[in-house]
């Protein structure tokens, strides 16, 4: 097998980039937001916060919130036709 080179944030220079207008301090309301089970959310990465970040392929996907796991949430999404569950910090989630 060939050894994988790079990290989970490889090739995300523009994908996880904030616009000039949005740069600055992160609001705490976004950091501590809560979600109910069954609520629809969009995966939108917050580049200033690395903890609880999902794999870049899932950026912009719509999912359904499952259970809460610690500070994070389980979000069910569809990767093409295969259903997957990912664990995401609420700072990277946005209500639909």
PyMOL CGO cylinders between C-alpha atoms (Angstrom):
from pymol import cmd
from pymol.cgo import CYLINDER

trace = [
    CYLINDER, 0.00, 0.00, 0.00, 1.01, 3.56, -0.63, 0.3, 1, 1, 1, 1, 1, 1,
    CYLINDER, 1.01, 3.56, -0.63, 1.22, 5.87, 2.35, 0.3, 1, 1, 1, 1, 1, 1,
    CYLINDER, 1.22, 5.87, 2.35, -1.31, 8.73, 2.34, 0.3, 1, 1, 1, 1, 1, 1,
    CYLINDER, -1.31, 8.73, 2.34, 0.32, 12.14, 2.10, 0.3, 1, 1, 1, 1, 1, 1,
    CYLINDER, 0.32, 12.14, 2.10, -1.33, 15.15, 3.67, 0.3, 1, 1, 1, 1, 1, 1,
    CYLINDER, -1.33, 15.15, 3.67, -4.01, 15.87, 6.23, 0.3, 1, 1, 1, 1, 1, 1,
    CYLINDER, -4.01, 15.87, 6.23, -7.80, 16.07, 6.19, 0.3, 1, 1, 1, 1, 1, 1,
    CYLINDER, -7.80, 16.07, 6.19, -7.60, 19.71, 5.08, 0.3, 1, 1, 1, 1, 1, 1,
    CYLINDER, -7.60, 19.71, 5.08, -5.60, 19.06, 1.91, 0.3, 1, 1, 1, 1, 1, 1,
    CYLINDER, -5.60, 19.06, 1.91, -6.89, 20.90, -1.20, 0.3, 1, 1, 1, 1, 1, 1,
    CYLINDER, -6.89, 20.90, -1.20, -9.32, 23.10, 0.75, 0.3, 1, 1, 1, 1, 1, 1,
    CYLINDER, -9.32, 23.10, 0.75, -7.66, 26.48, 0.20, 0.3, 1, 1, 1, 1, 1, 1,
    CYLINDER, -7.66, 26.48, 0.20, -10.77, 28.09, -1.30, 0.3, 1, 1, 1, 1, 1, 1,
    CYLINDER, -10.77, 28.09, -1.30, -13.46, 25.75, 0.00, 0.3, 1, 1, 1, 1, 1, 1,
    CYLINDER, -13.46, 25.75, 0.00, -12.93, 26.57, 3.69, 0.3, 1, 1, 1, 1, 1, 1,
    CYLINDER, -12.93, 26.57, 3.69, -12.05, 30.23, 3.15, 0.3, 1, 1, 1, 1, 1, 1,
    CYLINDER, -12.05, 30.23, 3.15, -14.00, 33.08, 4.74, 0.3, 1, 1, 1, 1, 1, 1,
    CYLINDER, -14.00, 33.08, 4.74, -14.90, 36.19, 2.78, 0.3, 1, 1, 1, 1, 1, 1,
    CYLINDER, -14.90, 36.19, 2.78, -13.14, 39.41, 3.75, 0.3, 1, 1, 1, 1, 1, 1,
    CYLINDER, -13.14, 39.41, 3.75, -16.36, 40.78, 5.26, 0.3, 1, 1, 1, 1, 1, 1,
    CYLINDER, -16.36, 40.78, 5.26, -16.90, 37.77, 7.55, 0.3, 1, 1, 1, 1, 1, 1,
    CYLINDER, -16.90, 37.77, 7.55, -13.39, 37.68, 9.03, 0.3, 1, 1, 1, 1, 1, 1,
    CYLINDER, -13.39, 37.68, 9.03, -12.96, 38.54, 12.68, 0.3, 1, 1, 1, 1, 1, 1,
    CYLINDER, -12.96, 38.54, 12.68, -14.05, 37.23, 16.04, 0.3, 1, 1, 1, 1, 1, 1,
    CYLINDER, -14.05, 37.23, 16.04, -16.46, 34.31, 16.09, 0.3, 1, 1, 1, 1, 1, 1,
    CYLINDER, -16.46, 34.31, 16.09, -19.79, 35.10, 17.81, 0.3, 1, 1, 1, 1, 1, 1,
    CYLINDER, -19.79, 35.10, 17.81, -20.42, 32.95, 20.88, 0.3, 1, 1, 1, 1, 1, 1,
    CYLINDER, -20.42, 32.95, 20.88, -24.07, 32.42, 19.94, 0.3, 1, 1, 1, 1, 1, 1,
    CYLINDER, -24.07, 32.42, 19.94, -22.90, 30.48, 16.89, 0.3, 1, 1, 1, 1, 1, 1,
    CYLINDER, -22.90, 30.48, 16.89, -20.48, 28.45, 19.02, 0.3, 1, 1, 1, 1, 1, 1,
    CYLINDER, -20.48, 28.45, 19.02, -23.11, 27.46, 21.62, 0.3, 1, 1, 1, 1, 1, 1,
    CYLINDER, -23.11, 27.46, 21.62, -26.15, 27.01, 19.34, 0.3, 1, 1, 1, 1, 1, 1,
    CYLINDER, -26.15, 27.01, 19.34, -28.35, 23.97, 20.01, 0.3, 1, 1, 1, 1, 1, 1,
    CYLINDER, -28.35, 23.97, 20.01, -30.31, 21.73, 17.67, 0.3, 1, 1, 1, 1, 1, 1,
    CYLINDER, -30.31, 21.73, 17.67, -33.21, 19.31, 18.14, 0.3, 1, 1, 1, 1, 1, 1,
    CYLINDER, -33.21, 19.31, 18.14, -33.33, 15.77, 16.80, 0.3, 1, 1, 1, 1, 1, 1,
    CYLINDER, -33.33, 15.77, 16.80, -34.75, 15.61, 13.29, 0.3, 1, 1, 1, 1, 1, 1,
    CYLINDER, -34.75, 15.61, 13.29, -33.83, 19.20, 12.46, 0.3, 1, 1, 1, 1, 1, 1,
    CYLINDER, -33.83, 19.20, 12.46, -32.37, 19.85, 8.99, 0.3, 1, 1, 1, 1, 1, 1,
    CYLINDER, -32.37, 19.85, 8.99, -28.96, 21.51, 8.85, 0.3, 1, 1, 1, 1, 1, 1,
    CYLINDER, -28.96, 21.51, 8.85, -26.38, 22.51, 6.25, 0.3, 1, 1, 1, 1, 1, 1,
    CYLINDER, -26.38, 22.51, 6.25, -22.72, 21.63, 6.74, 0.3, 1, 1, 1, 1, 1, 1,
    CYLINDER, -22.72, 21.63, 6.74, -20.92, 24.96, 6.46, 0.3, 1, 1, 1, 1, 1, 1,
    CYLINDER, -20.92, 24.96, 6.46, -17.35, 24.96, 7.78, 0.3, 1, 1, 1, 1, 1, 1,
    CYLINDER, -17.35, 24.96, 7.78, -16.09, 27.62, 10.16, 0.3, 1, 1, 1, 1, 1, 1,
    CYLINDER, -16.09, 27.62, 10.16, -12.40, 27.86, 9.21, 0.3, 1, 1, 1, 1, 1, 1,
    CYLINDER, -12.40, 27.86, 9.21, -11.33, 29.60, 12.42, 0.3, 1, 1, 1, 1, 1, 1,
    CYLINDER, -11.33, 29.60, 12.42, -12.40, 26.60, 14.52, 0.3, 1, 1, 1, 1, 1, 1,
    CYLINDER, -12.40, 26.60, 14.52, -10.75, 23.26, 13.69, 0.3, 1, 1, 1, 1, 1, 1,
    CYLINDER, -10.75, 23.26, 13.69, -12.38, 21.09, 16.35, 0.3, 1, 1, 1, 1, 1, 1,
    CYLINDER, -12.38, 21.09, 16.35, -15.27, 18.93, 15.21, 0.3, 1, 1, 1, 1, 1, 1,
    CYLINDER, -15.27, 18.93, 15.21, -14.71, 19.66, 11.53, 0.3, 1, 1, 1, 1, 1, 1,
    CYLINDER, -14.71, 19.66, 11.53, -16.04, 17.18, 8.98, 0.3, 1, 1, 1, 1, 1, 1,
    CYLINDER, -16.04, 17.18, 8.98, -14.35, 15.72, 5.90, 0.3, 1, 1, 1, 1, 1, 1,
    CYLINDER, -14.35, 15.72, 5.90, -14.17, 18.30, 3.05, 0.3, 1, 1, 1, 1, 1, 1,
    CYLINDER, -14.17, 18.30, 3.05, -16.22, 16.15, 0.66, 0.3, 1, 1, 1, 1, 1, 1,
    CYLINDER, -16.22, 16.15, 0.66, -19.34, 16.79, 2.76, 0.3, 1, 1, 1, 1, 1, 1,
    CYLINDER, -19.34, 16.79, 2.76, -19.11, 20.62, 2.54, 0.3, 1, 1, 1, 1, 1, 1,
    CYLINDER, -19.11, 20.62, 2.54, -22.48, 22.15, 1.64, 0.3, 1, 1, 1, 1, 1, 1,
    CYLINDER, -22.48, 22.15, 1.64, -24.47, 18.94, 2.16, 0.3, 1, 1, 1, 1, 1, 1,
    CYLINDER, -24.47, 18.94, 2.16, -27.86, 18.98, 3.90, 0.3, 1, 1, 1, 1, 1, 1,
    CYLINDER, -27.86, 18.98, 3.90, -28.34, 16.50, 6.72, 0.3, 1, 1, 1, 1, 1, 1,
    CYLINDER, -28.34, 16.50, 6.72, -30.62, 15.59, 9.60, 0.3, 1, 1, 1, 1, 1, 1,
    CYLINDER, -30.62, 15.59, 9.60, -29.51, 15.99, 13.21, 0.3, 1, 1, 1, 1, 1, 1,
    CYLINDER, -29.51, 15.99, 13.21, -29.50, 12.77, 15.17, 0.3, 1, 1, 1, 1, 1, 1,
    CYLINDER, -29.50, 12.77, 15.17, -28.35, 12.44, 18.77, 0.3, 1, 1, 1, 1, 1, 1,
    CYLINDER, -28.35, 12.44, 18.77, -26.05, 14.76, 20.67, 0.3, 1, 1, 1, 1, 1, 1,
    CYLINDER, -26.05, 14.76, 20.67, -22.63, 13.33, 21.43, 0.3, 1, 1, 1, 1, 1, 1,
    CYLINDER, -22.63, 13.33, 21.43, -20.70, 15.40, 23.95, 0.3, 1, 1, 1, 1, 1, 1,
    CYLINDER, -20.70, 15.40, 23.95, -20.45, 18.94, 22.57, 0.3, 1, 1, 1, 1, 1, 1,
    CYLINDER, -20.45, 18.94, 22.57, -21.06, 17.70, 19.01, 0.3, 1, 1, 1, 1, 1, 1,
    CYLINDER, -21.06, 17.70, 19.01, -24.02, 16.35, 17.06, 0.3, 1, 1, 1, 1, 1, 1,
    CYLINDER, -24.02, 16.35, 17.06, -24.48, 13.26, 14.92, 0.3, 1, 1, 1, 1, 1, 1,
    CYLINDER, -24.48, 13.26, 14.92, -25.64, 14.33, 11.47, 0.3, 1, 1, 1, 1, 1, 1,
    CYLINDER, -25.64, 14.33, 11.47, -27.00, 11.84, 8.95, 0.3, 1, 1, 1, 1, 1, 1,
    CYLINDER, -27.00, 11.84, 8.95, -26.20, 12.66, 5.32, 0.3, 1, 1, 1, 1, 1, 1,
    CYLINDER, -26.20, 12.66, 5.32, -26.23, 10.87, 1.99, 0.3, 1, 1, 1, 1, 1, 1,
    CYLINDER, -26.23, 10.87, 1.99, -22.92, 10.45, 0.21, 0.3, 1, 1, 1, 1, 1, 1,
    CYLINDER, -22.92, 10.45, 0.21, -24.32, 9.85, -3.29, 0.3, 1, 1, 1, 1, 1, 1,
    CYLINDER, -24.32, 9.85, -3.29, -26.64, 6.93, -2.43, 0.3, 1, 1, 1, 1, 1, 1,
    CYLINDER, -26.64, 6.93, -2.43, -24.94, 5.65, 0.71, 0.3, 1, 1, 1, 1, 1, 1,
    CYLINDER, -24.94, 5.65, 0.71, -26.26, 7.00, 4.06, 0.3, 1, 1, 1, 1, 1, 1,
    CYLINDER, -26.26, 7.00, 4.06, -23.52, 8.11, 6.46, 0.3, 1, 1, 1, 1, 1, 1,
    CYLINDER, -23.52, 8.11, 6.46, -23.38, 9.50, 9.98, 0.3, 1, 1, 1, 1, 1, 1,
    CYLINDER, -23.38, 9.50, 9.98, -20.78, 12.13, 10.82, 0.3, 1, 1, 1, 1, 1, 1,
    CYLINDER, -20.78, 12.13, 10.82, -20.02, 13.87, 14.11, 0.3, 1, 1, 1, 1, 1, 1,
    CYLINDER, -20.02, 13.87, 14.11, -19.87, 17.67, 13.78, 0.3, 1, 1, 1, 1, 1, 1,
    CYLINDER, -19.87, 17.67, 13.78, -19.41, 20.57, 16.21, 0.3, 1, 1, 1, 1, 1, 1,
    CYLINDER, -19.41, 20.57, 16.21, -22.38, 23.00, 16.15, 0.3, 1, 1, 1, 1, 1, 1,
    CYLINDER, -22.38, 23.00, 16.15, -20.18, 25.88, 14.96, 0.3, 1, 1, 1, 1, 1, 1,
    CYLINDER, -20.18, 25.88, 14.96, -20.02, 24.13, 11.55, 0.3, 1, 1, 1, 1, 1, 1,
    CYLINDER, -20.02, 24.13, 11.55, -23.81, 23.69, 11.28, 0.3, 1, 1, 1, 1, 1, 1,
    CYLINDER, -23.81, 23.69, 11.28, -26.44, 26.09, 9.93, 0.3, 1, 1, 1, 1, 1, 1,
    CYLINDER, -26.44, 26.09, 9.93, -30.23, 25.69, 10.12, 0.3, 1, 1, 1, 1, 1, 1,
    CYLINDER, -30.23, 25.69, 10.12, -32.16, 25.25, 6.87, 0.3, 1, 1, 1, 1, 1, 1,
]
cmd.load_cgo(trace, "trace")
